[in-house]
């Protein structure tokens, strides 16, 4: 039994609002991201078989991204 495939051709997270004085603009062309690298890594780690507790131990900031930080890009 193999793992389901990656759910491609979809956008995960949110596109940033680009523009001067936008909500995520911190100046000098820098934007605050709407999706964390921990969310991508935690979702992938789940697919590799890590439990939720193990993921939160490996990625201590994972729980800071809402009640369900998993992005759902793995089948």
PDB file of N, CA, C and O in Angstrom:
ATOM      1  N   UNK A   1       0.848  -1.181   0.000  1.00  0.00           N
ATOM      2  CA  UNK A   1       0.000   0.000   0.000  1.00  0.00           C
ATOM      3  C   UNK A   1       0.885   1.232   0.000  1.00  0.00           C
ATOM      4  O   UNK A   1       1.634   1.445   0.953  1.00  0.00           O
ATOM      5  N   UNK A   2       0.822   2.036  -1.024  1.00  0.00           N
ATOM      6  CA  UNK A   2       1.643   3.232  -1.125  1.00  0.00           C
ATOM      7  C   UNK A   2       0.942   4.457  -0.570  1.00  0.00           C
ATOM      8  O   UNK A   2      -0.248   4.432  -0.256  1.00  0.00           O
ATOM      9  N   UNK A   3       1.699   5.510  -0.459  1.00  0.00           N
ATOM     10  CA  UNK A   3       1.139   6.783   0.001  1.00  0.00           C
ATOM     11  C   UNK A   3       0.399   7.460  -1.144  1.00  0.00           C
ATOM     12  O   UNK A   3       0.774   7.303  -2.306  1.00  0.00           O
ATOM     13  N   UNK A   4      -0.648   8.210  -0.825  1.00  0.00           N
ATOM     14  CA  UNK A   4      -1.319   8.991  -1.873  1.00  0.00           C
ATOM     15  C   UNK A   4      -0.368  10.037  -2.461  1.00  0.00           C
ATOM     16  O   UNK A   4       0.606  10.442  -1.827  1.00  0.00           O
ATOM     17  N   UNK A   5      -0.666  10.444  -3.641  1.00  0.00           N
ATOM     18  CA  UNK A   5       0.172  11.412  -4.339  1.00  0.00           C
ATOM     19  C   UNK A   5      -0.028  12.822  -3.800  1.00  0.00           C
ATOM     20  O   UNK A   5      -0.980  13.105  -3.074  1.00  0.00           O
ATOM     21  N   UNK A   6       0.892  13.688  -4.175  1.00  0.00           N
ATOM     22  CA  UNK A   6       0.775  15.113  -3.858  1.00  0.00           C
ATOM     23  C   UNK A   6      -0.422  15.669  -4.624  1.00  0.00           C
ATOM     24  O   UNK A   6      -0.623  15.351  -5.797  1.00  0.00           O
ATOM     25  N   UNK A   7      -1.211  16.501  -3.950  1.00  0.00           N
ATOM     26  CA  UNK A   7      -2.343  17.158  -4.598  1.00  0.00           C
ATOM     27  C   UNK A   7      -1.823  18.421  -5.274  1.00  0.00           C
ATOM     28  O   UNK A   7      -1.809  19.495  -4.672  1.00  0.00           O
ATOM     29  N   UNK A   8      -1.405  18.289  -6.500  1.00  0.00           N
ATOM     30  CA  UNK A   8      -0.805  19.397  -7.232  1.00  0.00           C
ATOM     31  C   UNK A   8      -1.832  20.317  -7.866  1.00  0.00           C
ATOM     32  O   UNK A   8      -3.039  20.114  -7.734  1.00  0.00           O
ATOM     33  N   UNK A   9      -1.339  21.309  -8.541  1.00  0.00           N
ATOM     34  CA  UNK A   9      -2.126  22.283  -9.299  1.00  0.00           C
ATOM     35  C   UNK A   9      -3.036  23.130  -8.426  1.00  0.00           C
ATOM     36  O   UNK A   9      -4.002  23.711  -8.919  1.00  0.00           O
ATOM     37  N   UNK A  10      -2.740  23.206  -7.135  1.00  0.00           N
ATOM     38  CA  UNK A  10      -3.520  24.032  -6.226  1.00  0.00           C
ATOM     39  C   UNK A  10      -2.597  25.009  -5.511  1.00  0.00           C
ATOM     40  O   UNK A  10      -1.390  24.796  -5.406  1.00  0.00           O
ATOM     41  N   UNK A  11      -3.188  26.062  -5.035  1.00  0.00           N
ATOM     42  CA  UNK A  11      -2.463  27.070  -4.257  1.00  0.00           C
ATOM     43  C   UNK A  11      -2.764  26.812  -2.790  1.00  0.00           C
ATOM     44  O   UNK A  11      -3.930  26.716  -2.408  1.00  0.00           O
ATOM     45  N   UNK A  12      -1.726  26.697  -1.958  1.00  0.00           N
ATOM     46  CA  UNK A  12      -1.897  26.469  -0.528  1.00  0.00           C
ATOM     47  C   UNK A  12      -1.402  27.698   0.215  1.00  0.00           C
ATOM     48  O   UNK A  12      -0.318  28.214  -0.059  1.00  0.00           O
ATOM     49  N   UNK A  13      -2.207  28.154   1.151  1.00  0.00           N
ATOM     50  CA  UNK A  13      -1.909  29.409   1.819  1.00  0.00           C
ATOM     51  C   UNK A  13      -2.659  30.516   1.108  1.00  0.00           C
ATOM     52  O   UNK A  13      -3.668  30.267   0.448  1.00  0.00           O
ATOM     53  N   UNK A  14      -2.173  31.728   1.240  1.00  0.00           N
ATOM     54  CA  UNK A  14      -2.827  32.883   0.611  1.00  0.00           C
ATOM     55  C   UNK A  14      -1.792  33.669  -0.182  1.00  0.00           C
ATOM     56  O   UNK A  14      -0.633  33.772   0.220  1.00  0.00           O
ATOM     57  N   UNK A  15      -2.219  34.217  -1.302  1.00  0.00           N
ATOM     58  CA  UNK A  15      -1.351  35.120  -2.033  1.00  0.00           C
ATOM     59  C   UNK A  15      -1.192  36.381  -1.192  1.00  0.00           C
ATOM     60  O   UNK A  15      -2.169  36.860  -0.617  1.00  0.00           O
ATOM     61  N   UNK A  16       0.010  36.925  -1.108  1.00  0.00           N
ATOM     62  CA  UNK A  16       0.178  38.146  -0.328  1.00  0.00           C
ATOM     63  C   UNK A  16      -0.443  39.345  -1.045  1.00  0.00           C
ATOM     64  O   UNK A  16      -0.494  39.402  -2.274  1.00  0.00           O
ATOM     65  N   UNK A  17      -0.905  40.285  -0.252  1.00  0.00           N
ATOM     66  CA  UNK A  17      -1.372  41.546  -0.816  1.00  0.00           C
ATOM     67  C   UNK A  17      -0.130  42.399  -1.042  1.00  0.00           C
ATOM     68  O   UNK A  17       0.558  42.752  -0.084  1.00  0.00           O
ATOM     69  N   UNK A  18       0.158  42.726  -2.265  1.00  0.00           N
ATOM     70  CA  UNK A  18       1.367  43.460  -2.613  1.00  0.00           C
ATOM     71  C   UNK A  18       1.018  44.919  -2.850  1.00  0.00           C
ATOM     72  O   UNK A  18       0.101  45.223  -3.613  1.00  0.00           O
ATOM     73  N   UNK A  19       1.732  45.810  -2.211  1.00  0.00           N
ATOM     74  CA  UNK A  19       1.512  47.227  -2.402  1.00  0.00           C
ATOM     75  C   UNK A  19       2.001  48.017  -1.202  1.00  0.00           C
ATOM     76  O   UNK A  19       2.126  47.485  -0.100  1.00  0.00           O
ATOM     77  N   UNK A  20       2.268  49.265  -1.426  1.00  0.00           N
ATOM     78  CA  UNK A  20       2.707  50.148  -0.353  1.00  0.00           C
ATOM     79  C   UNK A  20       1.594  50.253   0.675  1.00  0.00           C
ATOM     80  O   UNK A  20       0.428  50.442   0.327  1.00  0.00           O
ATOM     81  N   UNK A  21       1.957  50.131   1.932  1.00  0.00           N
ATOM     82  CA  UNK A  21       1.023  50.190   3.057  1.00  0.00           C
ATOM     83  C   UNK A  21      -0.015  49.069   3.062  1.00  0.00           C
ATOM     84  O   UNK A  21      -1.059  49.200   3.701  1.00  0.00           O
ATOM     85  N   UNK A  22       0.260  47.967   2.356  1.00  0.00           N
ATOM     86  CA  UNK A  22      -0.623  46.799   2.430  1.00  0.00           C
ATOM     87  C   UNK A  22      -0.498  46.194   3.824  1.00  0.00           C
ATOM     88  O   UNK A  22       0.463  46.480   4.537  1.00  0.00           O
ATOM     89  N   UNK A  23      -1.445  45.373   4.213  1.00  0.00           N
ATOM     90  CA  UNK A  23      -1.485  44.811   5.567  1.00  0.00           C
ATOM     91  C   UNK A  23      -0.228  44.021   5.917  1.00  0.00           C
ATOM     92  O   UNK A  23       0.194  44.021   7.073  1.00  0.00           O
ATOM     93  N   UNK A  24       0.370  43.354   4.946  1.00  0.00           N
ATOM     94  CA  UNK A  24       1.547  42.536   5.221  1.00  0.00           C
ATOM     95  C   UNK A  24       2.853  43.200   4.761  1.00  0.00           C
ATOM     96  O   UNK A  24       3.891  42.539   4.720  1.00  0.00           O
ATOM     97  N   UNK A  25       2.820  44.469   4.420  1.00  0.00           N
ATOM     98  CA  UNK A  25       3.996  45.215   3.982  1.00  0.00           C
ATOM     99  C   UNK A  25       4.722  45.784   5.202  1.00  0.00           C
ATOM    100  O   UNK A  25       4.154  46.569   5.961  1.00  0.00           O
ATOM    101  N   UNK A  26       5.984  45.382   5.382  1.00  0.00           N
ATOM    102  CA  UNK A  26       6.769  45.912   6.502  1.00  0.00           C
ATOM    103  C   UNK A  26       7.823  46.912   6.029  1.00  0.00           C
ATOM    104  O   UNK A  26       8.702  47.299   6.798  1.00  0.00           O
ATOM    105  N   UNK A  27       7.736  47.324   4.784  1.00  0.00           N
ATOM    106  CA  UNK A  27       8.632  48.350   4.254  1.00  0.00           C
ATOM    107  C   UNK A  27       9.788  47.780   3.464  1.00  0.00           C
ATOM    108  O   UNK A  27      10.168  46.620   3.625  1.00  0.00           O
ATOM    109  N   UNK A  28      10.337  48.618   2.608  1.00  0.00           N
ATOM    110  CA  UNK A  28      11.500  48.297   1.789  1.00  0.00           C
ATOM    111  C   UNK A  28      11.334  47.007   0.986  1.00  0.00           C
ATOM    112  O   UNK A  28      12.288  46.251   0.805  1.00  0.00           O
ATOM    113  N   UNK A  29      10.106  46.763   0.505  1.00  0.00           N
ATOM    114  CA  UNK A  29       9.847  45.596  -0.334  1.00  0.00           C
ATOM    115  C   UNK A  29       9.724  44.281   0.413  1.00  0.00           C
ATOM    116  O   UNK A  29       9.695  43.223  -0.216  1.00  0.00           O
ATOM    117  N   UNK A  30       9.649  44.316   1.732  1.00  0.00           N
ATOM    118  CA  UNK A  30       9.531  43.087   2.529  1.00  0.00           C
ATOM    119  C   UNK A  30       8.080  42.827   2.888  1.00  0.00           C
ATOM    120  O   UNK A  30       7.359  43.738   3.296  1.00  0.00           O
ATOM    121  N   UNK A  31       7.656  41.578   2.735  1.00  0.00           N
ATOM    122  CA  UNK A  31       6.290  41.178   3.032  1.00  0.00           C
ATOM    123  C   UNK A  31       6.285  40.120   4.131  1.00  0.00           C
ATOM    124  O   UNK A  31       7.153  39.247   4.163  1.00  0.00           O
ATOM    125  N   UNK A  32       5.317  40.199   5.019  1.00  0.00           N
ATOM    126  CA  UNK A  32       5.121  39.160   6.019  1.00  0.00           C
ATOM    127  C   UNK A  32       4.419  38.000   5.321  1.00  0.00           C
ATOM    128  O   UNK A  32       3.365  38.204   4.719  1.00  0.00           O
ATOM    129  N   UNK A  33       4.971  36.788   5.383  1.00  0.00           N
ATOM    130  CA  UNK A  33       4.319  35.660   4.700  1.00  0.00           C
ATOM    131  C   UNK A  33       3.018  35.278   5.387  1.00  0.00           C
ATOM    132  O   UNK A  33       2.847  35.491   6.587  1.00  0.00           O
ATOM    133  N   UNK A  34       2.112  34.714   4.614  1.00  0.00           N
ATOM    134  CA  UNK A  34       0.831  34.265   5.162  1.00  0.00           C
ATOM    135  C   UNK A  34       0.855  32.787   5.517  1.00  0.00           C
ATOM    136  O   UNK A  34      -0.043  32.300   6.204  1.00  0.00           O
ATOM    137  N   UNK A  35       1.863  32.077   5.063  1.00  0.00           N
ATOM    138  CA  UNK A  35       1.987  30.649   5.323  1.00  0.00           C
ATOM    139  C   UNK A  35       3.410  30.373   5.770  1.00  0.00           C
ATOM    140  O   UNK A  35       4.369  30.865   5.174  1.00  0.00           O
ATOM    141  N   UNK A  36       3.538  29.577   6.830  1.00  0.00           N
ATOM    142  CA  UNK A  36       4.828  29.293   7.437  1.00  0.00           C
ATOM    143  C   UNK A  36       5.514  28.093   6.789  1.00  0.00           C
ATOM    144  O   UNK A  36       4.851  27.167   6.322  1.00  0.00           O
ATOM    145  N   UNK A  37       6.837  28.116   6.764  1.00  0.00           N
ATOM    146  CA  UNK A  37       7.587  26.953   6.296  1.00  0.00           C
ATOM    147  C   UNK A  37       7.310  25.762   7.207  1.00  0.00           C
ATOM    148  O   UNK A  37       7.360  24.618   6.754  1.00  0.00           O
ATOM    149  N   UNK A  38       7.014  26.012   8.500  1.00  0.00           N
ATOM    150  CA  UNK A  38       6.665  24.925   9.411  1.00  0.00           C
ATOM    151  C   UNK A  38       5.370  24.232   8.978  1.00  0.00           C
ATOM    152  O   UNK A  38       5.223  23.025   9.168  1.00  0.00           O
ATOM    153  N   UNK A  39       4.439  24.981   8.402  1.00  0.00           N
ATOM    154  CA  UNK A  39       3.205  24.376   7.927  1.00  0.00           C
ATOM    155  C   UNK A  39       3.472  23.427   6.760  1.00  0.00           C
ATOM    156  O   UNK A  39       2.908  22.334   6.709  1.00  0.00           O
ATOM    157  N   UNK A  40       4.319  23.835   5.835  1.00  0.00           N
ATOM    158  CA  UNK A  40       4.679  22.946   4.726  1.00  0.00           C
ATOM    159  C   UNK A  40       5.437  21.729   5.242  1.00  0.00           C
ATOM    160  O   UNK A  40       5.129  20.600   4.860  1.00  0.00           O
ATOM    161  N   UNK A  41       6.421  21.947   6.102  1.00  0.00           N
ATOM    162  CA  UNK A  41       7.244  20.859   6.622  1.00  0.00           C
ATOM    163  C   UNK A  41       6.430  19.918   7.499  1.00  0.00           C
ATOM    164  O   UNK A  41       6.599  18.701   7.417  1.00  0.00           O
ATOM    165  N   UNK A  42       5.551  20.459   8.336  1.00  0.00           N
ATOM    166  CA  UNK A  42       4.711  19.623   9.195  1.00  0.00           C
ATOM    167  C   UNK A  42       3.748  18.771   8.401  1.00  0.00           C
ATOM    168  O   UNK A  42       3.518  17.610   8.739  1.00  0.00           O
ATOM    169  N   UNK A  43       3.184  19.336   7.350  1.00  0.00           N
ATOM    170  CA  UNK A  43       2.282  18.579   6.481  1.00  0.00           C
ATOM    171  C   UNK A  43       3.034  17.441   5.808  1.00  0.00           C
ATOM    172  O   UNK A  43       2.527  16.321   5.740  1.00  0.00           O
ATOM    173  N   UNK A  44       4.223  17.708   5.316  1.00  0.00           N
ATOM    174  CA  UNK A  44       5.044  16.675   4.687  1.00  0.00           C
ATOM    175  C   UNK A  44       5.479  15.627   5.717  1.00  0.00           C
ATOM    176  O   UNK A  44       5.488  14.433   5.416  1.00  0.00           O
ATOM    177  N   UNK A  45       5.837  16.064   6.924  1.00  0.00           N
ATOM    178  CA  UNK A  45       6.244  15.134   7.979  1.00  0.00           C
ATOM    179  C   UNK A  45       5.093  14.201   8.354  1.00  0.00           C
ATOM    180  O   UNK A  45       5.320  13.027   8.647  1.00  0.00           O
ATOM    181  N   UNK A  46       3.875  14.708   8.347  1.00  0.00           N
ATOM    182  CA  UNK A  46       2.702  13.877   8.616  1.00  0.00           C
ATOM    183  C   UNK A  46       2.577  12.786   7.560  1.00  0.00           C
ATOM    184  O   UNK A  46       2.283  11.636   7.884  1.00  0.00           O
ATOM    185  N   UNK A  47       2.795  13.138   6.324  1.00  0.00           N
ATOM    186  CA  UNK A  47       2.743  12.175   5.223  1.00  0.00           C
ATOM    187  C   UNK A  47       3.818  11.106   5.393  1.00  0.00           C
ATOM    188  O   UNK A  47       3.615   9.949   5.023  1.00  0.00           O
ATOM    189  N   UNK A  48       4.976  11.499   5.958  1.00  0.00           N
ATOM    190  CA  UNK A  48       6.055  10.539   6.204  1.00  0.00           C
ATOM    191  C   UNK A  48       5.778   9.658   7.411  1.00  0.00           C
ATOM    192  O   UNK A  48       6.534   8.721   7.671  1.00  0.00           O
ATOM    193  N   UNK A  49       4.702   9.936   8.162  1.00  0.00           N
ATOM    194  CA  UNK A  49       4.300   9.069   9.248  1.00  0.00           C
ATOM    195  C   UNK A  49       4.522   9.594  10.648  1.00  0.00           C
ATOM    196  O   UNK A  49       4.237   8.881  11.609  1.00  0.00           O
ATOM    197  N   UNK A  50       5.023  10.823  10.809  1.00  0.00           N
ATOM    198  CA  UNK A  50       5.196  11.379  12.152  1.00  0.00           C
ATOM    199  C   UNK A  50       3.827  11.682  12.757  1.00  0.00           C
ATOM    200  O   UNK A  50       2.909  12.122  12.064  1.00  0.00           O
ATOM    201  N   UNK A  51       3.710  11.440  14.054  1.00  0.00           N
ATOM    202  CA  UNK A  51       2.467  11.765  14.752  1.00  0.00           C
ATOM    203  C   UNK A  51       2.392  13.271  14.960  1.00  0.00           C
ATOM    204  O   UNK A  51       3.381  13.982  14.779  1.00  0.00           O
ATOM    205  N   UNK A  52       1.223  13.748  15.339  1.00  0.00           N
ATOM    206  CA  UNK A  52       1.054  15.176  15.605  1.00  0.00           C
ATOM    207  C   UNK A  52       2.012  15.628  16.704  1.00  0.00           C
ATOM    208  O   UNK A  52       2.621  16.692  16.594  1.00  0.00           O
ATOM    209  N   UNK A  53       2.150  14.831  17.758  1.00  0.00           N
ATOM    210  CA  UNK A  53       3.068  15.173  18.846  1.00  0.00           C
ATOM    211  C   UNK A  53       4.520  15.246  18.395  1.00  0.00           C
ATOM    212  O   UNK A  53       5.261  16.133  18.817  1.00  0.00           O
ATOM    213  N   UNK A  54       4.927  14.313  17.535  1.00  0.00           N
ATOM    214  CA  UNK A  54       6.294  14.329  17.008  1.00  0.00           C
ATOM    215  C   UNK A  54       6.528  15.557  16.129  1.00  0.00           C
ATOM    216  O   UNK A  54       7.588  16.181  16.184  1.00  0.00           O
ATOM    217  N   UNK A  55       5.535  15.892  15.327  1.00  0.00           N
ATOM    218  CA  UNK A  55       5.658  17.070  14.456  1.00  0.00           C
ATOM    219  C   UNK A  55       5.821  18.328  15.297  1.00  0.00           C
ATOM    220  O   UNK A  55       6.652  19.182  14.988  1.00  0.00           O
ATOM    221  N   UNK A  56       5.033  18.445  16.352  1.00  0.00           N
ATOM    222  CA  UNK A  56       5.109  19.627  17.213  1.00  0.00           C
ATOM    223  C   UNK A  56       6.409  19.666  18.013  1.00  0.00           C
ATOM    224  O   UNK A  56       6.837  20.736  18.443  1.00  0.00           O
ATOM    225  N   UNK A  57       7.036  18.516  18.215  1.00  0.00           N
ATOM    226  CA  UNK A  57       8.345  18.488  18.872  1.00  0.00           C
ATOM    227  C   UNK A  57       9.443  18.907  17.900  1.00  0.00           C
ATOM    228  O   UNK A  57      10.345  19.661  18.264  1.00  0.00           O
ATOM    229  N   UNK A  58       9.367  18.423  16.679  1.00  0.00           N
ATOM    230  CA  UNK A  58      10.373  18.766  15.660  1.00  0.00           C
ATOM    231  C   UNK A  58      10.234  20.220  15.214  1.00  0.00           C
ATOM    232  O   UNK A  58      11.231  20.909  14.998  1.00  0.00           O
ATOM    233  N   UNK A  59       8.984  20.682  15.077  1.00  0.00           N
ATOM    234  CA  UNK A  59       8.694  22.047  14.634  1.00  0.00           C
ATOM    235  C   UNK A  59       7.942  22.764  15.759  1.00  0.00           C
ATOM    236  O   UNK A  59       6.712  22.817  15.733  1.00  0.00           O
ATOM    237  N   UNK A  60       8.658  23.316  16.748  1.00  0.00           N
ATOM    238  CA  UNK A  60       7.997  23.882  17.924  1.00  0.00           C
ATOM    239  C   UNK A  60       7.049  25.048  17.628  1.00  0.00           C
ATOM    240  O   UNK A  60       6.184  25.339  18.455  1.00  0.00           O
ATOM    241  N   UNK A  61       7.174  25.711  16.507  1.00  0.00           N
ATOM    242  CA  UNK A  61       6.274  26.815  16.162  1.00  0.00           C
ATOM    243  C   UNK A  61       5.039  26.357  15.399  1.00  0.00           C
ATOM    244  O   UNK A  61       4.168  27.169  15.088  1.00  0.00           O
ATOM    245  N   UNK A  62       4.956  25.086  15.100  1.00  0.00           N
ATOM    246  CA  UNK A  62       3.865  24.544  14.276  1.00  0.00           C
ATOM    247  C   UNK A  62       2.494  24.885  14.852  1.00  0.00           C
ATOM    248  O   UNK A  62       1.579  25.214  14.097  1.00  0.00           O
ATOM    249  N   UNK A  63       2.336  24.816  16.148  1.00  0.00           N
ATOM    250  CA  UNK A  63       1.059  25.091  16.782  1.00  0.00           C
ATOM    251  C   UNK A  63       0.652  26.546  16.788  1.00  0.00           C
ATOM    252  O   UNK A  63      -0.458  26.872  17.208  1.00  0.00           O
ATOM    253  N   UNK A  64       1.523  27.427  16.333  1.00  0.00           N
ATOM    254  CA  UNK A  64       1.222  28.859  16.317  1.00  0.00           C
ATOM    255  C   UNK A  64       0.419  29.293  15.087  1.00  0.00           C
ATOM    256  O   UNK A  64       0.162  30.484  14.906  1.00  0.00           O
ATOM    257  N   UNK A  65       0.026  28.347  14.253  1.00  0.00           N
ATOM    258  CA  UNK A  65      -0.605  28.699  12.985  1.00  0.00           C
ATOM    259  C   UNK A  65      -2.028  28.174  12.886  1.00  0.00           C
ATOM    260  O   UNK A  65      -2.412  27.570  11.884  1.00  0.00           O
ATOM    261  N   UNK A  66      -2.797  28.407  13.922  1.00  0.00           N
ATOM    262  CA  UNK A  66      -4.206  28.052  13.917  1.00  0.00           C
ATOM    263  C   UNK A  66      -4.468  26.670  14.482  1.00  0.00           C
ATOM    264  O   UNK A  66      -3.546  25.923  14.808  1.00  0.00           O
ATOM    265  N   UNK A  67      -5.747  26.349  14.590  1.00  0.00           N
ATOM    266  CA  UNK A  67      -6.131  25.068  15.181  1.00  0.00           C
ATOM    267  C   UNK A  67      -5.818  23.895  14.260  1.00  0.00           C
ATOM    268  O   UNK A  67      -5.668  22.769  14.734  1.00  0.00           O
ATOM    269  N   UNK A  68      -5.718  24.134  12.962  1.00  0.00           N
ATOM    270  CA  UNK A  68      -5.329  23.093  12.018  1.00  0.00           C
ATOM    271  C   UNK A  68      -4.264  23.643  11.079  1.00  0.00           C
ATOM    272  O   UNK A  68      -4.585  24.126   9.994  1.00  0.00           O
ATOM    273  N   UNK A  69      -2.992  23.572  11.490  1.00  0.00           N
ATOM    274  CA  UNK A  69      -1.935  24.153  10.664  1.00  0.00           C
ATOM    275  C   UNK A  69      -1.534  23.302   9.458  1.00  0.00           C
ATOM    276  O   UNK A  69      -0.717  23.734   8.645  1.00  0.00           O
ATOM    277  N   UNK A  70      -2.103  22.090   9.331  1.00  0.00           N
ATOM    278  CA  UNK A  70      -1.779  21.244   8.174  1.00  0.00           C
ATOM    279  C   UNK A  70      -2.382  21.844   6.915  1.00  0.00           C
ATOM    280  O   UNK A  70      -3.523  22.307   6.929  1.00  0.00           O
ATOM    281  N   UNK A  71      -1.621  21.838   5.827  1.00  0.00           N
ATOM    282  CA  UNK A  71      -2.061  22.511   4.614  1.00  0.00           C
ATOM    283  C   UNK A  71      -2.877  21.626   3.679  1.00  0.00           C
ATOM    284  O   UNK A  71      -3.606  22.152   2.839  1.00  0.00           O
ATOM    285  N   UNK A  72      -2.785  20.326   3.790  1.00  0.00           N
ATOM    286  CA  UNK A  72      -3.617  19.443   2.976  1.00  0.00           C
ATOM    287  C   UNK A  72      -3.126  19.188   1.586  1.00  0.00           C
ATOM    288  O   UNK A  72      -3.906  18.743   0.743  1.00  0.00           O
ATOM    289  N   UNK A  73      -1.842  19.451   1.293  1.00  0.00           N
ATOM    290  CA  UNK A  73      -1.366  19.220  -0.064  1.00  0.00           C
ATOM    291  C   UNK A  73      -0.919  17.788  -0.298  1.00  0.00           C
ATOM    292  O   UNK A  73      -0.565  17.427  -1.421  1.00  0.00           O
ATOM    293  N   UNK A  74      -0.929  16.963   0.750  1.00  0.00           N
ATOM    294  CA  UNK A  74      -0.607  15.550   0.579  1.00  0.00           C
ATOM    295  C   UNK A  74      -1.917  14.773   0.640  1.00  0.00           C
ATOM    296  O   UNK A  74      -2.780  15.061   1.469  1.00  0.00           O
ATOM    297  N   UNK A  75      -2.062  13.774  -0.254  1.00  0.00           N
ATOM    298  CA  UNK A  75      -3.307  13.028  -0.348  1.00  0.00           C
ATOM    299  C   UNK A  75      -3.679  12.220   0.851  1.00  0.00           C
ATOM    300  O   UNK A  75      -4.718  11.559   0.852  1.00  0.00           O
TER     301      UNK A  75
END
